[in-house]
Structure formats: structure tokens, C-alpha cells
Amino acid sequence: MNESPPTAPVCYRHPGRETYVRCTRCDRPICPDCMREASVGHQCPECVNEGRRSVRPARTAFGGGTAGRHGYVTKALIAVNVLFMLLSIASDRGGDAAVGGAGFGGLMGGDTPLTDWGSVLGRAMFPDGTIGGIADGQWYRLVTAMFLHYGVIHLLLNMWALWVLGRSLEASLGRVRFAALYLIAGFGGNVAAYLFSDPRATTVGASTAIFGLFAALLIVERKMGRDISQIIPVLVINLVFTLTVRGISIPGHFGGLVVGALMALVLAYAPRGRRTLVQVTGGAVILLVLLALALFRTAYLLG
């Protein structure tokens, strides 16, 4: 009785192709088109995809994703600030929004309808006789003020600082944590301006968040064992400017500095085993305290 010759194995994805190569993971036959290089031998496409799903994504030292090294959030924040500047200039209808006005020897731009709408303002009467401000229910001002500027020079100074500080911090913290740091520091600086400034005074600028980034960079770099000797003189110079140049919001800058430092401590020193939980909880506590302080100030102004 004649025996039939053994049948050659065929690729599991391409039945018409004979092959003697097998996946080193599942042992299924694979043709050259289905072969994927592996540390040992070849694997099939399904095993390669399964392996990718089982590998944990790389994280930074503080729990963030490594995509932060591209600086997408920093670039997006700069774009938003520039957009608000363009809208501010457009709202001014030929005024001095871009250059001219007060501050830095007249190089800062003046008020515009948009800065009047979005600046930190406790409570004041407007030229049309209406009363407005945070105490009057315009709570959005505590957020919008960090994206508005008095002129192009004001904008450029802050955006240069954001570009330098932001990319380094975003790479270390990851996108989400960096964005939280920036927004909470900016919000904290605006709350401080609301607490300690004349209720009729207006304050705008990303400086509240920028000073928070200065403090955060010191803490994060120190935590990672890096040299911070070059950061301290730059921060000191900015603090001297804050205290000596007329028209700068001292409470806003120092408030952003303190809140940024607190948020950075939460991000940098959260225990590894419960890192995300501690970071989220810490950020939430800081926000709740800031809101409580803003409510206290509102009650005082209305009392």
C-alpha cells in the first residue's frame, strides 16, 4: 500500500504559501510576509500586537507619559496666549493694545475691552454705571486673566519664559501633570491678586503661572539631583523686578510662586505606590483651599 507524501505546512494567514518557519511564540507557520523580527527568531503579527499590549508604557520619574518631551502642552499654551492677544488687539479698534501705555517706561499696552472683561477685578463700577468683578459673580476672571496681557512686550516676556521653563517641566512631569501645574499656579496667583489687591485694581498676565513654573523647576530639578545654581539668579532677578517696577502685581507673582511650589511638592514627592492618587488628591485640596479663600474675600467685599 502506497503512503501519500507528507503535506508541507502552509502559512496560517496565507494558506496558498508553503513555509517551514514558525512563530517562536505560538508555533503557527508564517510566510515571509507575516514574519516579524523578534529577539529570538520571528513572530506572527498577532503575537507582536499582543506583546505590545502587555508592555507597560514608559513613564517619567513623576508618573507622567514620555510624550511630554515633545512640548505639546507648552506650545498649546503659547498659542492660546497669542490668540488672546490678537483678540485683545482686535477688540481695541485702533487703541494702544499692542504698544504704548503704562508699565516698563510706556512699553506695555493699555487696557482693551477684552482685558477689562477678563482681568482679575475685585469689585468696581464701570463707566456705564454697572458694577462688576469677581465679588459680583464674575468668577471666570480668576482663569481668563492668566491668558491676557497688556501689550505685545508683556506677552513676549511671558511667552519666552514659558518656552524655556515649560518644555523642561513638561518633559519631566508629562503633559497632564504639567498642564495641571500651570493652571493651578496661574489660578493661585490670580486668587492672591484678588485677596490682597485693591478691589478696583485690574490684573492680567501669565506671570502668575510663570512664577509657579520657576518654583516648580527648582523643586523638580532638586528632586532629580540636578544642579539648580543657574535657576536661582534668574528667579531672584524676576523677584527684584516684581518688587521695584511699577504696575506689576506683587500679590499675583508671589501667589503664583507659592502655589506653584506647593503643587510641585505634591507632584515630586508623592509616594511611588500611590503616586497618582496622592497627586490628584493634593491638587484637589489646593484648589479647594484657593476657592475657600476667594469665597472669604467675596464675603468680605460684599459684607
C-alpha positions as a Markdown table, in Angstrom:
| # | Residue | x | y | z |
|---|---|---|---|---|
| 1 | Met | 0.0 | 0.0 | 0.0 |
| 2 | Asn | 1.4 | 3.4 | -1.1 |
| 3 | Glu | 1.7 | 6.2 | 1.5 |
| 4 | Ser | 0.9 | 9.7 | 0.5 |
| 5 | Pro | 3.8 | 12.1 | 0.9 |
| 6 | Pro | 3.7 | 14.4 | 3.9 |
| 7 | Thr | 1.9 | 17.7 | 3.4 |
| 8 | Ala | 4.1 | 20.8 | 3.7 |
| 9 | Pro | 2.9 | 23.3 | 6.3 |
| 10 | Val | 1.3 | 26.5 | 5.0 |
| 11 | Cys | 1.1 | 30.0 | 6.4 |
| 12 | Tyr | -1.9 | 30.4 | 8.8 |
| 13 | Arg | -2.7 | 33.7 | 7.2 |
| 14 | His | -1.9 | 32.7 | 3.6 |
| 15 | Pro | -3.0 | 29.1 | 3.0 |
| 16 | Gly | -1.5 | 29.0 | -0.5 |
| 17 | Arg | 2.0 | 29.6 | 0.7 |
| 18 | Glu | 4.2 | 26.8 | 2.0 |
| 19 | Thr | 6.6 | 27.6 | 4.8 |
| 20 | Tyr | 8.7 | 25.8 | 7.4 |
| 21 | Val | 9.2 | 28.9 | 9.6 |
| 22 | Arg | 7.1 | 29.0 | 12.7 |
| 23 | Cys | 6.3 | 31.8 | 15.2 |
| 24 | Thr | 8.5 | 31.4 | 18.2 |
| 25 | Arg | 5.6 | 32.4 | 20.5 |
| 26 | Cys | 2.6 | 30.5 | 19.2 |
| 27 | Asp | 4.3 | 28.0 | 16.9 |
| 28 | Arg | 2.0 | 28.7 | 13.9 |
| 29 | Pro | 3.6 | 28.6 | 10.4 |
| 30 | Ile | 4.3 | 32.0 | 9.0 |
| 31 | Cys | 5.4 | 33.1 | 5.5 |
| 32 | Pro | 8.0 | 35.8 | 4.8 |
| 33 | Asp | 5.2 | 38.5 | 4.6 |
| 34 | Cys | 4.0 | 37.6 | 8.1 |
| 35 | Met | 7.4 | 37.3 | 9.7 |
| 36 | Arg | 8.2 | 39.9 | 12.4 |
| 37 | Glu | 11.7 | 40.1 | 13.8 |
| 38 | Ala | 11.9 | 39.1 | 17.5 |
| 39 | Ser | 14.7 | 38.9 | 20.0 |
| 40 | Val | 14.9 | 35.2 | 19.0 |
| 41 | Gly | 13.6 | 34.1 | 15.7 |
| 42 | His | 10.4 | 35.5 | 14.2 |
| 43 | Gln | 6.9 | 36.1 | 15.5 |
| 44 | Cys | 3.5 | 36.4 | 13.7 |
| 45 | Pro | 1.6 | 39.8 | 13.6 |
| 46 | Glu | -0.9 | 38.7 | 16.3 |
| 47 | Cys | 1.8 | 37.8 | 18.8 |
| 48 | Val | 3.7 | 41.0 | 18.1 |
| 49 | Asn | 0.5 | 43.1 | 18.8 |
| 50 | Glu | -0.3 | 41.1 | 21.9 |
| 51 | Gly | 3.2 | 41.7 | 23.2 |
| 52 | Arg | 2.9 | 45.4 | 22.6 |
| 53 | Arg | -0.4 | 45.5 | 24.6 |
| 54 | Ser | 1.3 | 43.6 | 27.5 |
| 55 | Val | 4.2 | 46.0 | 27.7 |
| 56 | Arg | 3.6 | 48.9 | 30.1 |
| 57 | Pro | 4.2 | 52.4 | 28.5 |
| 58 | Ala | 7.3 | 54.3 | 29.7 |
| 59 | Arg | 6.7 | 56.8 | 32.4 |
| 60 | Thr | 8.7 | 59.8 | 33.7 |
| 61 | Ala | 10.1 | 59.8 | 37.3 |
| 62 | Phe | 7.0 | 61.5 | 38.4 |
| 63 | Gly | 4.4 | 59.3 | 36.8 |
| 64 | Gly | 3.8 | 61.2 | 33.5 |
| 65 | Gly | 4.0 | 59.9 | 30.0 |
| 66 | Thr | 7.2 | 60.4 | 28.0 |
| 67 | Ala | 5.3 | 62.2 | 25.2 |
| 68 | Gly | 5.8 | 65.4 | 27.3 |
| 69 | Arg | 9.3 | 65.6 | 25.8 |
| 70 | His | 7.7 | 67.0 | 22.6 |
| 71 | Gly | 6.4 | 70.1 | 24.5 |
| 72 | Tyr | 2.9 | 69.9 | 23.0 |
| 73 | Val | 1.2 | 71.5 | 26.1 |
| 74 | Thr | 3.8 | 74.3 | 26.2 |
| 75 | Lys | 3.2 | 75.1 | 22.6 |
| 76 | Ala | -0.6 | 74.9 | 23.0 |
| 77 | Leu | -0.4 | 77.3 | 26.0 |
| 78 | Ile | 1.7 | 79.8 | 24.0 |
| 79 | Ala | -0.8 | 79.5 | 21.1 |
| 80 | Val | -3.7 | 80.3 | 23.4 |
| 81 | Asn | -2.0 | 83.3 | 24.9 |
| 82 | Val | -1.1 | 84.6 | 21.4 |
| 83 | Leu | -4.7 | 84.1 | 20.3 |
| 84 | Phe | -6.0 | 86.1 | 23.3 |
| 85 | Met | -3.5 | 88.9 | 22.4 |
| 86 | Leu | -4.8 | 89.1 | 18.9 |
| 87 | Leu | -8.4 | 89.2 | 20.1 |
| 88 | Ser | -7.4 | 91.9 | 22.6 |
| 89 | Ile | -5.9 | 94.0 | 19.9 |
| 90 | Ala | -8.9 | 93.4 | 17.6 |
| 91 | Ser | -11.3 | 94.5 | 20.4 |
| 92 | Asp | -9.4 | 97.8 | 20.9 |
| 93 | Arg | -10.3 | 99.2 | 17.5 |
| 94 | Gly | -7.2 | 101.2 | 16.9 |
| 95 | Gly | -6.2 | 101.9 | 20.5 |
| 96 | Asp | -3.0 | 101.2 | 22.4 |
| 97 | Ala | -3.4 | 97.5 | 23.0 |
| 98 | Ala | -0.2 | 96.5 | 21.2 |
| 99 | Val | 2.3 | 99.1 | 22.4 |
| 100 | Gly | 2.2 | 102.3 | 24.3 |
| 101 | Gly | 0.5 | 102.8 | 27.6 |
| 102 | Ala | 1.7 | 102.2 | 31.1 |
| 103 | Gly | 4.4 | 99.9 | 32.6 |
| 104 | Phe | 8.1 | 99.4 | 31.7 |
| 105 | Gly | 8.5 | 103.0 | 30.7 |
| 106 | Gly | 5.4 | 103.0 | 28.5 |
| 107 | Leu | 6.3 | 99.9 | 26.5 |
| 108 | Met | 3.3 | 98.0 | 27.8 |
| 109 | Gly | 0.0 | 98.2 | 26.0 |
| 110 | Gly | -3.0 | 99.7 | 27.7 |
| 111 | Asp | -6.4 | 98.4 | 28.7 |
| 112 | Thr | -8.7 | 96.9 | 26.0 |
| 113 | Pro | -12.3 | 95.8 | 26.1 |
| 114 | Leu | -11.1 | 92.2 | 26.3 |
| 115 | Thr | -8.7 | 92.9 | 29.3 |
| 116 | Asp | -11.5 | 94.8 | 31.0 |
| 117 | Trp | -13.7 | 91.8 | 30.6 |
| 118 | Gly | -11.3 | 89.1 | 31.7 |
| 119 | Ser | -8.9 | 90.7 | 34.2 |
| 120 | Val | -8.8 | 90.0 | 37.9 |
| 121 | Leu | -11.1 | 92.6 | 39.4 |
| 122 | Gly | -12.5 | 92.5 | 42.9 |
| 123 | Arg | -15.5 | 94.8 | 42.5 |
| 124 | Ala | -15.8 | 98.2 | 40.8 |
| 125 | Met | -18.2 | 100.4 | 38.9 |
| 126 | Phe | -17.7 | 100.6 | 35.2 |
| 127 | Pro | -18.0 | 103.9 | 33.1 |
| 128 | Asp | -21.5 | 102.9 | 32.0 |
| 129 | Gly | -22.6 | 102.8 | 35.7 |
| 130 | Thr | -22.8 | 99.0 | 36.0 |
| 131 | Ile | -20.9 | 97.1 | 38.8 |
| 132 | Gly | -18.8 | 94.1 | 38.0 |
| 133 | Gly | -16.0 | 92.0 | 39.3 |
| 134 | Ile | -15.3 | 88.6 | 40.9 |
| 135 | Ala | -17.3 | 89.6 | 44.0 |
| 136 | Asp | -20.2 | 90.3 | 41.7 |
| 137 | Gly | -20.3 | 86.8 | 40.4 |
| 138 | Gln | -17.7 | 87.1 | 37.5 |
| 139 | Trp | -15.6 | 84.1 | 38.7 |
| 140 | Tyr | -14.3 | 83.4 | 35.3 |
| 141 | Arg | -11.9 | 86.3 | 35.8 |
| 142 | Leu | -9.7 | 84.0 | 38.0 |
| 143 | Val | -9.0 | 81.9 | 34.9 |
| 144 | Thr | -9.2 | 84.2 | 31.9 |
| 145 | Ala | -6.7 | 86.7 | 33.5 |
| 146 | Met | -3.8 | 84.3 | 33.1 |
| 147 | Phe | -4.2 | 84.3 | 29.3 |
| 148 | Leu | -4.5 | 88.1 | 28.8 |
| 149 | His | -1.7 | 90.6 | 28.5 |
| 150 | Tyr | -1.2 | 94.4 | 28.5 |
| 151 | Gly | 0.6 | 94.7 | 25.2 |
| 152 | Val | 2.9 | 92.7 | 23.0 |
| 153 | Ile | 6.0 | 93.3 | 25.1 |
| 154 | His | 4.2 | 91.9 | 28.1 |
| 155 | Leu | 3.2 | 88.9 | 26.1 |
| 156 | Leu | 6.7 | 88.3 | 24.6 |
| 157 | Leu | 8.4 | 88.4 | 28.0 |
| 158 | Asn | 6.0 | 85.8 | 29.5 |
| 159 | Met | 6.0 | 83.6 | 26.4 |
| 160 | Trp | 9.8 | 83.5 | 26.3 |
| 161 | Ala | 9.8 | 82.4 | 30.0 |
| 162 | Leu | 7.0 | 79.8 | 29.3 |
| 163 | Trp | 9.0 | 78.4 | 26.3 |
| 164 | Val | 12.2 | 78.0 | 28.4 |
| 165 | Leu | 10.6 | 76.7 | 31.6 |
| 166 | Gly | 7.6 | 74.8 | 30.2 |
| 167 | Arg | 9.5 | 72.4 | 27.9 |
| 168 | Ser | 11.8 | 71.3 | 30.7 |
| 169 | Leu | 9.0 | 70.8 | 33.2 |
| 170 | Glu | 6.7 | 69.1 | 30.7 |
| 171 | Ala | 9.4 | 66.6 | 29.8 |
| 172 | Ser | 9.9 | 65.8 | 33.4 |
| 173 | Leu | 6.3 | 65.7 | 34.6 |
| 174 | Gly | 4.4 | 64.6 | 31.5 |
| 175 | Arg | 1.7 | 66.5 | 29.7 |
| 176 | Val | -1.3 | 66.2 | 32.1 |
| 177 | Arg | 0.7 | 66.9 | 35.3 |
| 178 | Phe | 2.4 | 69.9 | 33.7 |
| 179 | Ala | -0.9 | 71.3 | 32.5 |
| 180 | Ala | -2.3 | 70.9 | 36.0 |
| 181 | Leu | 0.7 | 72.6 | 37.5 |
| 182 | Tyr | 0.4 | 75.6 | 35.1 |
| 183 | Leu | -3.3 | 76.1 | 35.5 |
| 184 | Ile | -3.3 | 75.7 | 39.3 |
| 185 | Ala | -0.3 | 78.1 | 39.8 |
| 186 | Gly | -1.9 | 80.6 | 37.5 |
| 187 | Phe | -5.2 | 80.3 | 39.3 |
| 188 | Gly | -3.5 | 80.6 | 42.7 |
| 189 | Gly | -1.7 | 83.8 | 41.6 |
| 190 | Asn | -5.0 | 85.3 | 40.5 |
| 191 | Val | -6.7 | 84.3 | 43.8 |
| 192 | Ala | -3.8 | 86.0 | 45.6 |
| 193 | Ala | -4.3 | 89.2 | 43.5 |
| 194 | Tyr | -8.0 | 89.1 | 44.4 |
| 195 | Leu | -7.2 | 88.7 | 48.1 |
| 196 | Phe | -4.6 | 91.3 | 48.5 |
| 197 | Ser | -5.1 | 93.9 | 45.8 |
| 198 | Asp | -7.4 | 97.0 | 45.8 |
| 199 | Pro | -10.8 | 95.6 | 44.6 |
| 200 | Arg | -10.8 | 98.3 | 41.9 |
| 201 | Ala | -7.4 | 97.3 | 40.5 |
| 202 | Thr | -7.2 | 95.1 | 37.5 |
| 203 | Thr | -4.5 | 92.4 | 36.9 |
| 204 | Val | -3.8 | 90.3 | 33.8 |
| 205 | Gly | -0.9 | 88.2 | 32.6 |
| 206 | Ala | 0.6 | 84.7 | 32.5 |
| 207 | Ser | 3.2 | 85.8 | 35.1 |
| 208 | Thr | 1.2 | 84.2 | 37.9 |
| 209 | Ala | 1.7 | 80.8 | 36.2 |
| 210 | Ile | 5.2 | 81.6 | 35.1 |
| 211 | Phe | 6.3 | 82.3 | 38.7 |
| 212 | Gly | 4.7 | 79.0 | 39.7 |
| 213 | Leu | 6.9 | 77.3 | 37.0 |
| 214 | Phe | 10.0 | 78.9 | 38.4 |
| 215 | Ala | 9.3 | 77.4 | 41.8 |
| 216 | Ala | 8.4 | 74.1 | 40.3 |
| 217 | Leu | 11.5 | 73.9 | 38.3 |
| 218 | Leu | 13.7 | 74.4 | 41.4 |
| 219 | Ile | 11.8 | 71.6 | 43.2 |
| 220 | Val | 11.7 | 69.1 | 40.4 |
| 221 | Glu | 15.3 | 69.6 | 39.4 |
| 222 | Arg | 16.4 | 69.3 | 43.0 |
| 223 | Lys | 14.4 | 66.2 | 43.4 |
| 224 | Met | 16.1 | 64.7 | 40.4 |
| 225 | Gly | 19.6 | 65.6 | 41.8 |
| 226 | Arg | 20.4 | 68.2 | 39.2 |
| 227 | Asp | 22.2 | 71.5 | 39.6 |
| 228 | Ile | 19.9 | 74.4 | 40.3 |
| 229 | Ser | 22.5 | 77.1 | 40.7 |
| 230 | Gln | 21.7 | 78.7 | 37.3 |
| 231 | Ile | 17.9 | 78.9 | 38.1 |
| 232 | Ile | 18.1 | 80.8 | 41.4 |
| 233 | Pro | 19.7 | 84.0 | 40.0 |
| 234 | Val | 17.1 | 84.2 | 37.2 |
| 235 | Leu | 14.3 | 83.8 | 39.8 |
| 236 | Val | 15.9 | 86.5 | 42.1 |
| 237 | Ile | 16.1 | 88.9 | 39.2 |
| 238 | Asn | 12.4 | 88.4 | 38.4 |
| 239 | Leu | 11.5 | 88.9 | 42.1 |
| 240 | Val | 13.5 | 92.2 | 42.2 |
| 241 | Phe | 11.6 | 93.3 | 39.1 |
| 242 | Thr | 8.4 | 92.4 | 40.8 |
| 243 | Leu | 9.2 | 94.5 | 43.8 |
| 244 | Thr | 10.6 | 97.5 | 42.1 |
| 245 | Val | 8.8 | 98.0 | 38.7 |
| 246 | Arg | 5.6 | 100.0 | 39.0 |
| 247 | Gly | 2.4 | 98.4 | 37.8 |
| 248 | Ile | 3.4 | 94.8 | 38.5 |
| 249 | Ser | 1.1 | 92.7 | 40.6 |
| 250 | Ile | 3.2 | 91.7 | 43.7 |
| 251 | Pro | 0.4 | 89.5 | 45.2 |
| 252 | Gly | -0.2 | 87.8 | 41.8 |
| 253 | His | 3.5 | 86.9 | 41.3 |
| 254 | Phe | 4.2 | 85.8 | 44.9 |
| 255 | Gly | 0.8 | 83.9 | 45.0 |
| 256 | Gly | 1.7 | 82.0 | 41.8 |
| 257 | Leu | 5.2 | 81.3 | 43.2 |
| 258 | Val | 3.8 | 79.8 | 46.4 |
| 259 | Val | 1.0 | 77.8 | 44.9 |
| 260 | Gly | 3.3 | 76.5 | 42.1 |
| 261 | Ala | 5.8 | 75.4 | 44.8 |
| 262 | Leu | 3.0 | 73.6 | 46.7 |
| 263 | Met | 1.8 | 71.8 | 43.6 |
| 264 | Ala | 5.3 | 70.9 | 42.6 |
| 265 | Leu | 5.9 | 69.4 | 46.0 |
| 266 | Val | 2.8 | 67.2 | 45.6 |
| 267 | Leu | 3.9 | 66.1 | 42.2 |
| 268 | Ala | 7.5 | 65.4 | 43.1 |
| 269 | Tyr | 7.2 | 63.8 | 46.5 |
| 270 | Ala | 4.1 | 61.7 | 46.1 |
| 271 | Pro | 4.9 | 58.1 | 47.2 |
| 272 | Arg | 5.5 | 55.8 | 44.3 |
| 273 | Gly | 3.0 | 53.2 | 45.3 |
| 274 | Arg | 0.1 | 55.6 | 45.5 |
| 275 | Arg | 1.5 | 58.4 | 43.3 |
| 276 | Thr | -1.4 | 59.2 | 41.0 |
| 277 | Leu | -3.9 | 59.1 | 43.9 |
| 278 | Val | -1.8 | 61.4 | 46.1 |
| 279 | Gln | -1.1 | 63.8 | 43.2 |
| 280 | Val | -4.8 | 64.1 | 42.2 |
| 281 | Thr | -5.9 | 64.5 | 45.9 |
| 282 | Gly | -3.2 | 67.0 | 46.6 |
| 283 | Gly | -4.1 | 69.1 | 43.6 |
| 284 | Ala | -7.8 | 69.0 | 44.5 |
| 285 | Val | -7.0 | 70.1 | 48.1 |
| 286 | Ile | -5.0 | 73.1 | 46.8 |
| 287 | Leu | -7.9 | 74.1 | 44.5 |
| 288 | Leu | -10.5 | 73.8 | 47.3 |
| 289 | Val | -8.4 | 75.9 | 49.7 |
| 290 | Leu | -8.0 | 78.6 | 46.9 |
| 291 | Leu | -11.7 | 78.6 | 46.3 |
| 292 | Ala | -12.4 | 78.9 | 50.0 |
| 293 | Leu | -10.1 | 81.9 | 50.2 |
| 294 | Ala | -11.8 | 83.5 | 47.2 |
| 295 | Leu | -15.2 | 83.0 | 48.8 |
| 296 | Phe | -13.9 | 84.6 | 52.0 |
| 297 | Arg | -12.7 | 87.6 | 50.1 |
| 298 | Thr | -16.1 | 87.8 | 48.3 |
| 299 | Ala | -18.0 | 87.7 | 51.6 |
| 300 | Tyr | -15.7 | 90.5 | 52.9 |
| 301 | Leu | -16.2 | 92.8 | 49.9 |
| 302 | Leu | -20.0 | 92.2 | 50.0 |
| 303 | Gly | -20.3 | 92.5 | 53.8 |
